[in-house]
Amino acid sequence: MISNTANQNIELDKIEADFDFEEIEGSLSKRLEESFSDLNLLEADREKISDPDSLGKTVLDEIWKQFGNQIGLDMTNESLIQKYDREHPEPYKDNIDKKVMQDKRYIEANKTMKEQQQAGKLKDAYTGRDLKSGEKANLDHVVSKKELYDNQRRKQANLSVADLANKQENLKPTNESLNKSKGAKSIKKYVETRETREKTLITQNERASKKVMESNKSETEKRWQIEKNNKLLNDKLAADDDLMMKADKEARKAINRDIHINAAKEVGKKVGKDTLKTMAISALFTLLKEIINGLVRFIKTKAKSFNGFLTEMRESVKSFFSKILSVVQNGVSTLIGTILSEIFGPIVSAFKKLSSLIKQGVSSVIDAVNFLQSNKNKPLAVKVAQVGKIITAGLVGGSAIFLGEVFEKFLLSVPGMQIQIPMIGTLANMIGLFLSSLVSGLIGSIILNIIDKFIAKKLKEESDRKIIDKKNETMNLQQAQRFIAENHVVATKDNAMREIAENHTLAKELIQQSLAEIFDDSKTESKQNADTISENQRDLAQMQKDLEDLI
């Protein structure tokens, strides 16, 4: 602060002539006005900071929030792979394998292969040899049917095994012996184990030939059987690694292209549907909550009227639209969560509720990031507490997901609970969602209430500090304004006295000049007027003396 002693020590004669007191006073007045305005805002903001309302209200809000959240998550929980498994429960051995072999594309390709073999134009794709008429030729699935059946990305792309297995690039002719040897193994694995496999095949052939030689067959039959075994062995050993890997690369390229394109389409459709579903549920629950709040306010009013009812409903709708950004944010969370869930599709498909957990986690992360970005100036303790609150909400939501599943399994054993509810599932699922929301909401609200109180306390402390700083700043400005005003008065008085002194000096100079002129003129007058002149000069001299005394 500026003390009176400091004011007294100011040397006014050192203040420059062009120092504008009025400009400084105007600037200080403006700053003081702004300071008072800021102080009023700070005090008003502090009044808005209060401990959380009653725990009961917090509990109801949290249960309501969890129930809407769980319905939205449950409606979008199923991954594309889980959906495919639910819609296509057929086992591989009895159904899929038969469908692939009976597919018209395979039948047509097999017919064409036989026609080429009869015409002498068929080459073994794995050995490079000609497959002559009369030899047993098979149309092999380069990428095996079993491998395609187990491919999780295929399910995600909603493509059947037959669609991919019977692609032209995946059907290659080869000799029957090599085809049986390859079996359902991938070509890469088949080639990598070549050395071990060939040793095993040669050993097996030697044992078979030994048995033939020890049999009771004729020599001709023995020789024929041994030659047949040797041909089968040579057909297997003739496999060309480069040709097989080339066929595998070509087939996988075509198959993966179809999978990637269709998976992208399916994921895109699911993302859009999940986002719209979540936004619709979020908007519906937010609107219902605001309408219920409006009804409560209307019921509490003493003078009830239809116009009052309409006013409360308008306020509810207005409040709903003010919160529409949160609805959009829920949609964004679902969008990102769905994409992440489908990226980790094979892992997610192994756990029923993992997709919901990912979306819950994404929502919590987005909330935390948004808070930190929009509250950079908040105290660190408040930031940590608020992020902890967001994480707690996420954990509560995650626990509600598992609780819902536990309740659902239990309720499904109760008669009548298997009734299906459109878009949601069974009645057991619906009740399970409510019970899980109730339990998790109770626990979560108690924790959140404690965190809210801590945040409110820290915000009040920070607000008090800001108010004190602003009051100090205002007092300093007031002191500065007073100091400038006082010195302005002193400077004005000093300037006025200086102007008076200057005017007196100027008057003296003018009088002296006039007297000099008079004395100069008197010298030219005649001597007979000397006495008169002398008398006049004495009078003028006396006048001059009086003026000098006055000045």
C-alpha positions as CSV (number, residue, x, y, z in Angstrom):
1,M,0.0,0.0,0.0
2,I,1.0,3.7,-0.4
3,S,1.4,5.4,2.9
4,N,0.8,9.1,3.7
5,T,4.5,9.4,4.5
6,A,5.3,8.5,1.0
7,N,2.8,11.0,-0.3
8,Q,4.5,13.7,1.8
9,N,8.0,12.8,0.4
10,I,7.0,13.3,-3.2
11,E,8.8,16.3,-4.7
12,L,6.2,18.0,-6.8
13,D,8.6,20.4,-8.5
14,K,10.2,17.3,-10.2
15,I,6.9,16.3,-11.9
16,E,7.2,17.0,-15.6
17,A,4.9,19.5,-17.1
18,D,3.4,17.1,-19.6
19,F,2.4,14.6,-16.8
20,D,-1.3,14.0,-17.5
21,F,-3.1,13.5,-14.1
22,E,-6.5,13.3,-15.7
23,E,-5.5,10.4,-17.9
24,I,-4.0,8.5,-15.0
25,E,-7.1,9.2,-12.9
26,G,-9.3,8.0,-15.7
27,S,-7.3,4.8,-16.1
28,L,-7.3,4.1,-12.4
29,S,-11.0,4.6,-12.2
30,K,-11.6,2.2,-15.1
31,R,-9.3,-0.5,-13.4
32,L,-11.1,0.1,-10.1
33,E,-14.4,-0.4,-11.7
34,E,-13.3,-3.6,-13.4
35,S,-11.8,-4.8,-10.1
36,F,-15.1,-4.3,-8.3
37,S,-16.9,-6.2,-11.1
38,D,-14.4,-9.1,-10.9
39,L,-14.8,-9.2,-7.1
40,N,-18.6,-9.4,-7.4
41,L,-18.3,-12.3,-9.9
42,L,-15.9,-14.1,-7.6
43,E,-18.2,-13.7,-4.6
44,A,-21.2,-14.8,-6.7
45,D,-19.3,-17.9,-8.0
46,R,-18.3,-18.8,-4.4
47,E,-22.0,-18.8,-3.4
48,K,-22.6,-21.4,-6.1
49,I,-19.9,-23.6,-4.7
50,S,-21.6,-25.8,-2.1
51,D,-21.3,-29.2,-0.7
52,P,-23.3,-31.9,-2.6
53,D,-27.0,-32.0,-2.0
54,S,-28.5,-34.6,0.1
55,L,-27.1,-38.1,-0.4
56,G,-30.6,-39.3,-1.4
57,K,-30.6,-37.0,-4.4
58,T,-27.1,-38.2,-5.3
59,V,-28.1,-41.8,-5.0
60,L,-31.2,-41.3,-7.3
61,D,-29.1,-39.4,-9.9
62,E,-26.5,-42.1,-9.9
63,I,-29.0,-45.0,-10.2
64,W,-30.8,-43.2,-13.0
65,K,-27.5,-42.6,-14.8
66,Q,-26.3,-46.2,-14.4
67,F,-29.6,-47.6,-15.6
68,G,-29.6,-45.6,-18.8
69,N,-25.9,-46.3,-19.3
70,Q,-26.4,-50.1,-18.8
71,I,-29.3,-50.2,-21.3
72,G,-27.2,-48.4,-23.9
73,L,-24.2,-50.6,-23.3
74,D,-26.3,-53.8,-23.4
75,M,-27.9,-52.8,-26.7
76,T,-24.5,-52.4,-28.3
77,N,-22.5,-55.0,-26.4
78,E,-22.5,-57.8,-28.9
79,S,-19.5,-57.8,-31.2
80,L,-19.7,-58.8,-34.9
81,I,-18.0,-62.1,-34.1
82,Q,-20.4,-62.9,-31.3
83,K,-23.3,-62.0,-33.5
84,Y,-22.0,-64.4,-36.3
85,D,-21.5,-67.2,-33.8
86,R,-25.1,-66.7,-32.5
87,E,-26.6,-66.7,-36.0
88,H,-24.4,-69.5,-37.4
89,P,-24.2,-72.2,-34.7
90,E,-23.4,-75.0,-37.2
91,P,-20.5,-77.4,-36.3
92,Y,-17.7,-77.8,-38.8
93,K,-17.5,-81.5,-39.3
94,D,-21.1,-82.3,-40.2
95,N,-22.3,-79.1,-41.7
96,I,-19.7,-76.7,-42.9
97,D,-17.4,-79.2,-44.7
98,K,-20.4,-80.7,-46.5
99,K,-21.7,-77.3,-47.6
100,V,-18.3,-76.3,-49.0
101,M,-18.0,-79.5,-51.0
102,Q,-21.6,-79.3,-52.3
103,D,-21.3,-75.6,-53.2
104,K,-22.0,-75.1,-56.9
105,R,-18.8,-73.2,-57.4
106,Y,-16.8,-76.2,-56.2
107,I,-18.8,-78.6,-58.3
108,E,-18.3,-76.4,-61.5
109,A,-14.5,-76.0,-60.8
110,N,-14.1,-79.8,-60.2
111,K,-15.9,-80.5,-63.5
112,T,-13.7,-78.1,-65.4
113,M,-10.6,-79.7,-63.8
114,K,-11.6,-83.2,-65.0
115,E,-12.3,-81.9,-68.5
116,Q,-8.9,-80.3,-68.7
117,Q,-7.3,-83.6,-67.4
118,Q,-9.1,-85.6,-70.1
119,A,-7.9,-83.1,-72.7
120,G,-4.3,-83.5,-71.4
121,K,-4.1,-79.8,-70.3
122,L,-4.1,-80.2,-66.6
123,K,-1.0,-79.4,-64.5
124,D,-0.4,-80.2,-60.8
125,A,-0.3,-76.8,-59.1
126,Y,1.9,-78.1,-56.3
127,T,4.4,-80.2,-58.3
128,G,4.4,-78.6,-61.7
129,R,3.9,-82.0,-63.4
130,D,1.2,-82.9,-65.9
131,L,-1.7,-84.8,-64.4
132,K,-2.4,-87.4,-67.1
133,S,-5.7,-89.0,-67.8
134,G,-6.4,-91.8,-65.5
135,E,-4.4,-90.4,-62.6
136,K,-6.3,-89.5,-59.5
137,A,-6.5,-85.7,-59.4
138,N,-8.1,-83.7,-56.5
139,L,-9.2,-80.1,-56.4
140,D,-7.5,-78.8,-53.3
141,H,-8.5,-75.9,-51.1
142,V,-5.2,-74.0,-50.8
143,V,-6.3,-72.4,-47.6
144,S,-8.1,-75.2,-45.8
145,K,-11.8,-75.2,-45.0
146,K,-11.0,-75.7,-41.3
147,E,-8.6,-72.8,-41.2
148,L,-11.3,-70.6,-42.8
149,Y,-13.9,-71.9,-40.4
150,D,-11.8,-70.9,-37.4
151,N,-10.9,-67.4,-38.9
152,Q,-12.4,-64.8,-36.6
153,R,-12.1,-62.0,-39.0
154,R,-14.1,-63.9,-41.5
155,K,-16.9,-64.0,-39.0
156,Q,-16.5,-60.3,-38.5
157,A,-16.8,-59.8,-42.2
158,N,-20.0,-61.9,-42.2
159,L,-18.7,-64.2,-44.9
160,S,-19.4,-67.9,-45.1
161,V,-16.7,-70.6,-45.3
162,A,-18.0,-71.6,-48.7
163,D,-17.7,-68.0,-50.0
164,L,-14.0,-67.9,-49.3
165,A,-13.0,-71.6,-49.6
166,N,-14.5,-71.9,-53.2
167,K,-12.9,-68.7,-54.6
168,Q,-11.2,-69.4,-57.9
169,E,-7.8,-68.5,-56.4
170,N,-8.2,-71.0,-53.6
171,L,-9.0,-74.0,-55.7
172,K,-5.9,-75.7,-57.2
173,P,-5.5,-79.2,-58.8
174,T,-3.0,-81.7,-57.4
175,N,-2.5,-85.4,-57.2
176,E,-4.6,-87.2,-54.7
177,S,-1.7,-88.5,-52.7
178,L,-0.2,-85.0,-52.1
179,N,-3.7,-83.6,-51.3
180,K,-4.3,-86.2,-48.6
181,S,-0.8,-85.6,-47.2
182,K,-1.4,-81.9,-46.9
183,G,-4.8,-82.4,-45.4
184,A,-6.1,-79.4,-43.4
185,K,-2.6,-78.1,-42.6
186,S,-1.6,-74.7,-43.9
187,I,0.9,-74.7,-46.8
188,K,3.3,-72.7,-44.7
189,K,3.3,-75.3,-42.0
190,Y,3.4,-78.1,-44.6
191,V,6.5,-76.6,-46.2
192,E,8.3,-75.8,-42.9
193,T,8.0,-79.4,-41.8
194,R,9.2,-80.9,-45.1
195,E,12.4,-82.5,-43.9
196,T,10.7,-84.3,-40.9
197,R,7.7,-85.2,-43.0
198,E,9.7,-86.7,-45.9
199,K,11.7,-88.9,-43.4
200,T,8.5,-90.1,-41.9
201,L,7.0,-90.8,-45.4
202,I,10.0,-92.8,-46.5
203,T,10.1,-94.8,-43.3
204,Q,6.3,-95.5,-43.6
205,N,6.8,-96.6,-47.3
206,E,9.7,-98.9,-46.3
207,R,7.5,-100.6,-43.7
208,A,4.7,-101.0,-46.1
209,S,7.0,-102.5,-48.8
210,K,8.4,-104.9,-46.2
211,K,4.9,-106.1,-45.2
212,V,4.1,-106.6,-48.9
213,M,7.2,-108.7,-49.4
214,E,6.3,-110.8,-46.3
215,S,2.7,-111.3,-47.5
216,N,1.4,-114.4,-49.3
217,K,0.8,-112.5,-52.5
218,S,2.3,-113.5,-55.8
219,E,5.5,-112.0,-56.9
220,T,3.6,-110.0,-59.6
221,E,1.1,-108.7,-57.1
222,K,3.9,-107.8,-54.7
223,R,5.8,-105.9,-57.4
224,W,2.6,-104.1,-58.5
225,Q,1.8,-103.1,-54.9
226,I,5.4,-101.9,-54.2
227,E,5.4,-99.8,-57.5
228,K,2.1,-98.3,-56.5
229,N,3.4,-97.4,-53.0
230,N,6.5,-95.9,-54.5
231,K,4.4,-93.8,-56.9
232,L,2.3,-92.5,-54.1
233,L,5.5,-91.6,-52.1
234,N,7.0,-89.9,-55.2
235,D,3.8,-87.9,-55.7
236,K,4.2,-86.6,-52.2
237,L,7.9,-86.0,-52.4
238,A,7.4,-84.1,-55.7
239,A,5.8,-81.2,-53.9
240,D,7.6,-78.0,-55.0
241,D,7.9,-75.5,-52.1
242,D,8.0,-72.4,-54.3
243,L,4.9,-73.5,-56.3
244,M,3.0,-74.3,-53.1
245,M,4.0,-71.0,-51.4
246,K,3.0,-69.1,-54.6
247,A,-0.4,-70.7,-54.7
248,D,-0.8,-70.0,-51.0
249,K,0.1,-66.3,-51.4
250,E,-2.3,-65.9,-54.3
251,A,-5.2,-67.5,-52.4
252,R,-4.6,-65.6,-49.2
253,K,-4.4,-62.3,-51.0
254,A,-7.8,-62.9,-52.6
255,I,-9.4,-64.2,-49.4
256,N,-7.9,-61.4,-47.2
257,R,-9.1,-58.8,-49.7
258,D,-12.7,-59.9,-49.4
259,I,-12.4,-60.2,-45.6
260,H,-10.9,-56.7,-45.2
261,I,-13.4,-55.0,-47.5
262,N,-16.5,-56.7,-46.0
263,A,-15.2,-56.4,-42.4
264,A,-14.8,-52.6,-43.0
265,K,-18.3,-52.4,-44.3
266,E,-19.7,-54.5,-41.4
267,V,-17.8,-52.5,-38.8
268,G,-18.9,-49.2,-40.4
269,K,-22.6,-50.3,-40.2
270,K,-22.2,-51.5,-36.6
271,V,-20.5,-48.3,-35.6
272,G,-23.3,-46.2,-37.1
273,K,-26.0,-48.3,-35.5
274,D,-24.3,-48.4,-32.1
275,T,-23.8,-44.7,-32.1
276,L,-27.4,-43.9,-33.0
277,K,-28.7,-46.4,-30.4
278,T,-26.6,-45.0,-27.7
279,M,-27.4,-41.4,-28.5
280,A,-31.1,-42.3,-28.7
281,I,-31.1,-44.0,-25.3
282,S,-29.0,-41.2,-23.8
283,A,-31.3,-38.5,-25.2
284,L,-34.4,-40.4,-24.1
285,F,-33.2,-40.8,-20.5
286,T,-31.9,-37.2,-20.3
287,L,-35.3,-35.9,-21.6
288,L,-37.3,-38.1,-19.2
289,K,-35.1,-37.0,-16.3
290,E,-35.7,-33.3,-17.1
291,I,-39.4,-33.9,-17.5
292,I,-39.6,-35.7,-14.2
293,N,-37.7,-32.8,-12.6
294,G,-40.2,-30.4,-14.2
295,L,-43.1,-32.3,-12.8
296,V,-41.6,-32.3,-9.3
297,R,-41.1,-28.5,-9.5
298,F,-44.7,-28.1,-10.7
299,I,-46.1,-30.3,-7.9
300,K,-44.1,-28.3,-5.3
301,T,-45.6,-25.0,-6.5
302,K,-48.5,-23.7,-4.3
303,A,-50.5,-22.1,-7.2
304,K,-50.9,-24.8,-9.8
305,S,-52.2,-24.0,-13.2
306,F,-52.1,-25.3,-16.7
307,N,-49.9,-22.4,-17.8
308,G,-47.5,-23.2,-14.9
309,F,-47.4,-26.8,-16.1
310,L,-46.5,-25.7,-19.6
311,T,-43.9,-23.3,-18.3
312,E,-42.2,-26.1,-16.3
313,M,-42.3,-28.4,-19.4
314,R,-40.7,-25.7,-21.5
315,E,-38.0,-25.3,-19.0
316,S,-37.4,-29.1,-19.0
317,V,-37.1,-29.2,-22.7
318,K,-34.9,-26.1,-22.7
319,S,-32.7,-27.8,-20.0
320,F,-32.6,-31.0,-22.2
321,F,-31.3,-29.1,-25.2
322,S,-28.7,-27.4,-23.1
323,K,-27.3,-30.9,-22.2
324,I,-27.5,-32.2,-25.8
325,L,-23.7,-32.0,-25.9
326,S,-23.4,-34.8,-23.4
327,V,-25.7,-36.9,-25.6
328,V,-23.3,-36.3,-28.5
329,Q,-20.3,-37.2,-26.3
330,N,-22.0,-40.5,-25.4
331,G,-22.3,-41.2,-29.1
332,V,-18.6,-40.4,-29.7
333,S,-17.6,-42.7,-26.8
334,T,-19.7,-45.5,-28.3
335,L,-18.2,-44.8,-31.8
336,I,-14.6,-45.0,-30.5
337,G,-15.5,-47.9,-28.2
338,T,-17.1,-50.0,-31.0
339,I,-14.1,-49.4,-33.3
340,L,-11.7,-50.5,-30.6
341,S,-13.9,-53.5,-29.7
342,E,-13.9,-54.7,-33.3
343,I,-10.2,-54.1,-33.8
344,F,-9.6,-56.5,-30.9
345,G,-12.6,-58.6,-32.1
346,P,-11.1,-62.1,-31.6
347,I,-10.2,-61.2,-28.0
348,V,-13.5,-59.4,-27.3
349,S,-15.5,-62.4,-28.7
350,A,-14.1,-64.6,-25.9
351,F,-15.7,-62.4,-23.2
352,K,-19.4,-61.6,-23.3
353,K,-19.2,-58.1,-21.7
354,L,-15.7,-57.0,-22.8
355,S,-17.1,-54.8,-25.5
356,S,-19.2,-52.9,-22.9
357,L,-16.1,-52.5,-20.7
358,I,-14.1,-51.0,-23.5
359,K,-16.8,-48.5,-24.3
360,Q,-17.1,-47.6,-20.6
361,G,-13.4,-47.1,-20.4
362,V,-13.4,-44.9,-23.5
363,S,-16.2,-42.8,-22.0
364,S,-14.2,-42.3,-18.8
365,V,-11.0,-41.4,-20.7
366,I,-12.9,-38.8,-22.8
367,D,-14.5,-37.3,-19.7
368,A,-11.1,-37.0,-18.0
369,V,-9.4,-35.4,-21.0
370,N,-12.3,-33.0,-21.5
371,F,-12.2,-31.9,-17.8
372,L,-8.4,-31.4,-17.8
373,Q,-8.5,-29.4,-21.0
374,S,-11.3,-27.1,-19.8
375,N,-10.0,-26.7,-16.3
376,K,-6.3,-26.1,-16.7
377,N,-6.3,-23.4,-14.0
378,K,-7.9,-25.5,-11.3
379,P,-5.9,-26.5,-8.3
380,L,-4.0,-29.8,-8.7
381,A,-5.9,-31.3,-5.8
382,V,-9.2,-30.6,-7.5
383,K,-8.0,-32.0,-10.8
384,V,-6.8,-35.2,-9.2
385,A,-10.1,-35.5,-7.2
386,Q,-12.2,-34.9,-10.3
387,V,-10.3,-37.4,-12.4
388,G,-10.6,-39.8,-9.5
389,K,-14.4,-39.2,-9.6
390,I,-14.5,-39.9,-13.3
391,I,-12.5,-43.1,-12.8
392,T,-14.7,-44.2,-10.0
393,A,-17.8,-43.6,-12.2
394,G,-16.1,-45.8,-14.8
395,L,-15.3,-48.6,-12.3
396,V,-18.9,-48.4,-11.0
397,G,-20.2,-48.8,-14.5
398,G,-17.9,-51.7,-15.1
399,S,-19.0,-53.5,-11.9
400,A,-22.6,-52.9,-13.0
401,I,-21.9,-54.7,-16.2
402,F,-20.8,-57.9,-14.4
403,L,-23.5,-57.6,-11.8
404,G,-26.1,-57.4,-14.5
405,E,-24.8,-60.7,-16.0
406,V,-24.8,-62.4,-12.5
407,F,-28.4,-61.2,-11.9
408,E,-29.5,-62.3,-15.4
409,K,-28.1,-65.8,-15.0
410,F,-29.9,-66.2,-11.7
411,L,-33.2,-64.8,-13.0
412,L,-33.2,-67.0,-16.1
413,S,-33.8,-69.9,-13.8
414,V,-37.1,-68.3,-12.6
415,P,-40.2,-69.3,-14.7
416,G,-41.5,-66.5,-16.9
417,M,-38.2,-64.5,-17.0
418,Q,-37.3,-65.8,-20.4
419,I,-39.8,-63.5,-22.1
420,Q,-38.1,-61.5,-24.9
421,I,-38.2,-57.7,-24.9
422,P,-37.5,-56.2,-28.3
423,M,-34.0,-54.6,-28.8
424,I,-33.0,-55.4,-25.2
425,G,-33.4,-59.1,-24.6
426,T,-35.1,-61.2,-22.0
427,L,-37.1,-59.9,-19.1
428,A,-34.4,-61.4,-16.9
429,N,-31.9,-59.2,-18.6
430,M,-34.0,-56.1,-18.1
431,I,-34.5,-56.7,-14.4
432,G,-30.9,-57.7,-14.0
433,L,-29.9,-54.4,-15.5
434,F,-32.1,-52.5,-13.1
435,L,-30.8,-54.4,-10.1
436,S,-27.2,-54.0,-11.1
437,S,-27.8,-50.3,-11.6
438,L,-29.4,-50.1,-8.2
439,V,-26.6,-51.8,-6.4
440,S,-23.7,-50.1,-8.3
441,G,-25.6,-46.7,-8.1
442,L,-25.8,-47.0,-4.3
443,I,-22.2,-47.8,-3.8
444,G,-21.0,-45.3,-6.5
445,S,-23.1,-42.5,-5.2
446,I,-21.7,-42.8,-1.7
447,I,-18.1,-42.7,-3.0
448,L,-18.9,-39.8,-5.5
449,N,-20.6,-37.9,-2.7
450,I,-17.4,-38.0,-0.6
451,I,-15.3,-36.9,-3.5
452,D,-17.7,-34.1,-4.3
453,K,-17.4,-32.8,-0.8
454,F,-13.7,-32.8,-1.0
455,I,-13.8,-31.0,-4.4
456,A,-16.2,-28.4,-3.0
457,K,-14.0,-27.8,0.0
458,K,-10.9,-27.3,-2.2
459,L,-12.8,-25.0,-4.6
460,K,-14.0,-22.9,-1.7
461,E,-10.5,-22.5,-0.4
462,E,-9.3,-21.5,-3.8
463,S,-12.2,-19.1,-4.2
464,D,-11.5,-17.5,-0.8
465,R,-7.9,-17.0,-1.8
466,K,-8.9,-15.3,-5.1
467,I,-11.4,-13.1,-3.3
468,I,-8.7,-12.0,-0.8
469,D,-6.3,-11.3,-3.6
470,K,-8.9,-9.3,-5.5
471,K,-9.8,-7.3,-2.4
472,N,-6.1,-6.4,-1.8
473,E,-5.8,-5.4,-5.5
474,T,-8.9,-3.2,-5.1
475,M,-7.6,-1.5,-2.0
476,N,-4.2,-0.8,-3.7
477,L,-6.1,0.7,-6.6
478,Q,-8.1,2.9,-4.3
479,Q,-4.9,4.1,-2.5
480,A,-3.3,4.8,-5.8
481,Q,-6.4,6.7,-7.0
482,R,-6.4,8.8,-3.7
483,F,-2.6,9.5,-4.0
484,I,-3.0,10.7,-7.6
485,A,-6.0,12.8,-6.7
486,E,-4.3,14.5,-3.8
487,N,-1.2,15.2,-5.9
488,H,-3.3,16.5,-8.7
489,V,-4.8,19.1,-6.4
490,V,-1.4,20.1,-5.1
491,A,0.0,20.3,-8.6
492,T,-3.0,22.4,-9.7
493,K,-2.5,24.8,-6.8
494,D,1.2,25.1,-7.5
495,N,0.5,25.8,-11.1
496,A,-2.0,28.5,-10.2
497,M,0.5,30.2,-7.8
498,R,3.2,30.1,-10.4
499,E,0.9,31.7,-13.0
500,I,0.1,34.5,-10.5
501,A,3.8,35.2,-9.8
502,E,4.5,35.2,-13.5
503,N,1.6,37.7,-14.1
504,H,3.0,40.0,-11.4
505,T,6.5,39.9,-12.9
506,L,5.0,40.7,-16.3
507,A,3.1,43.6,-14.8
508,K,6.2,45.0,-13.1
509,E,8.1,44.8,-16.4
510,L,5.4,46.6,-18.2
511,I,5.2,49.4,-15.6
512,Q,9.0,49.8,-15.6
513,Q,9.0,50.1,-19.4
514,S,6.3,52.7,-19.3
515,L,8.1,54.7,-16.6
516,A,11.3,54.6,-18.7
517,E,9.5,56.0,-21.7
518,I,8.0,58.7,-19.6
519,F,11.4,59.7,-18.2
520,D,12.8,59.7,-21.7
521,D,10.1,62.1,-22.9
522,S,10.5,64.4,-20.0
523,K,14.1,65.3,-21.0
524,T,12.8,67.1,-24.1
525,E,10.6,69.5,-22.2
526,S,11.6,73.1,-21.4
527,K,13.5,74.0,-18.4
528,Q,10.6,76.2,-17.1
529,N,8.6,73.1,-16.5
530,A,11.4,71.5,-14.4
531,D,9.7,72.1,-11.1
532,T,6.5,70.6,-12.4
533,I,8.3,67.6,-13.9
534,S,10.3,67.1,-10.7
535,E,7.1,67.0,-8.8
536,N,5.6,64.6,-11.3
537,Q,8.7,62.4,-11.1
538,R,8.5,62.3,-7.4
539,D,4.8,61.2,-7.6
540,L,5.7,58.5,-10.2
541,A,8.6,57.3,-8.2
542,Q,6.4,57.0,-5.2
543,M,3.9,55.1,-7.3
544,Q,6.6,52.7,-8.6
545,K,7.8,52.1,-5.0
546,D,4.2,51.3,-3.9
547,L,3.8,48.8,-6.8
548,E,7.1,47.1,-6.0
549,D,6.0,46.8,-2.4
550,L,2.7,45.3,-3.6
551,I,4.5,42.8,-5.8
